Amino acid sequence: MARPARALLVGLAVVGAGIVVAALRVNQYVYFAGYVVLQYVVIATAWNILGGYAGYVNFGTPAFFALGAYTAVFLIQSTRAPLPVLILAGGLVSALLGLGIGYLTLRLRGVFFSIATLALSIVLQTMIINWEYVGGSRGLSVIRPSGPPFGSYVTFLFTVMVLLSVVAVTVARFIERSWIGRGLAALRDNEEAAECMGVPTLRLKLFATTVSGFLLGVAGAPFPYYVTFVEPNSAFNLDYAVNALAMPMIGGTTNWLGPVIGAMLLGTAQQLATVTISSEMNLFIVGVVLVAFVVLAPEGILGLVRRLRGR
């Protein structure tokens, strides 16, 4: 069986498994926590397209995520648009932001690019705080649509996030195994040498920022219906920036599977800590695990496995 067909079957099987789990109607917290873990799969995969494949570390993850969320809030307020429209619109608006950032930071590399993306997040948060139509600094309550599938909107959102995570991972896998992935790897290793070899570094950087922004916006679009109360501090939460960076580094940044492994492990650990200890422990867990992997396995879990196999 050809690899694309096999990958498609695996993706459909994962979506089918998600629907089966939703139909079982187990404890609601399973879907509530599962949504968060799968959301981080999308976020970590999106970050890795730019930060892992291209080597441009993005600290502005909350900006793209929140823009997707607030695009959805705007459409809910103005048109009561259905969820698929909210997801598509959130992704497109965040993709436009990514394209714009790509153009504005053409000459910035390394830490300067990272600082620029962090500044973007601060500027965008300030704008949202002063935009009263979407709640401003006080926030805004969102009413979920009635009559959701599976009898619960959280369960429905869980299945939606299963689908979105499969789409995000499929896109990352396709990029990695195409000429685009090889070009991004050359860009990451040595941008000047890649330019000399004829690699279209400008177009690849714009492509990576746009696709990464799109997927981050897609991850943020269902957020208003998930929390039902959106305010800037939750949408622009620092956790998104830290986890988006830590999860691919823990799993491995050079392979599409790395962010998935990192998000599943770290996301699950955080949800267990939230239930058993406190949600305040989340960033502490991320910090401890990240430091341990930087010291003991700088190439992540996948790199560690390859190293052990090579012995």
GIKA-V527635 format. One record per pair of residues at least 12 apart in sequence whose C-alpha atoms are under 7 Angstrom apart, sorted by the first residue. I is the first residue (numbers start at 1). GAP is how many residues later the second one is. Records with the same first field share a line. If there is no record, write none. Layout:
I: GAP  GAP
This chain:
11: 155
15: 147  148
18: 141  144
19: 140
22: 128  133  137
23: 127
31: 123  124  127
32: 122
33: 238
34: 124
35: 123  126
37: 226  227  230  231
38: 123  124  127
39: 122  180
40: 223  227
41: 124  218  219  222
42: 123  126  173  177
43: 173  176  201
44: 200  203  204  215  219
45: 123  124  127  214  215
46: 166  169  170
47: 165  197
48: 200  205
49: 123  159  163
50: 158  159  162
52: 201  202
53: 128  131  132  135  201
54: 130  131  133  134
55: 133
56: 54
57: 57
58: 56  59
59: 55  58  59  182
60: 57  58  60  61  181
61: 179  180
62: 59  173  174  175  178  179
63: 57  58  61  173
64: 30  149  152  153
65: 151  152  154  155
66: 154  169  170
67: 23  27  150
68: 22  23  26  149  150  152  153
69: 21  151  152  153  154  155
71: 18  19
72: 14  18  149
73: 61  151
74: 60
86: 135
87: 131  134  135
88: 130
90: 127  128  131
91: 123  124  126  127
92: 122
94: 119  120  123
95: 115  116  118  119
96: 114
98: 111  112  115
99: 107  110  111
102: 103  104  107
125: 107  111
128: 104
129: 103
137: 94  95
138: 93
139: 90  91  92  93
140: 89  90  91
141: 87  88  89
142: 82  83  86  87
143: 85
144: 81
154: 72
168: 47
169: 87
172: 84
173: 83
183: 16
184: 20
187: 14
246: 44
247: 12  15  16  19
248: 14
249: 51
250: 12  40  43  50  51
251: 49  50  51
252: 47  48  49  50  51
258: 44
270: 12
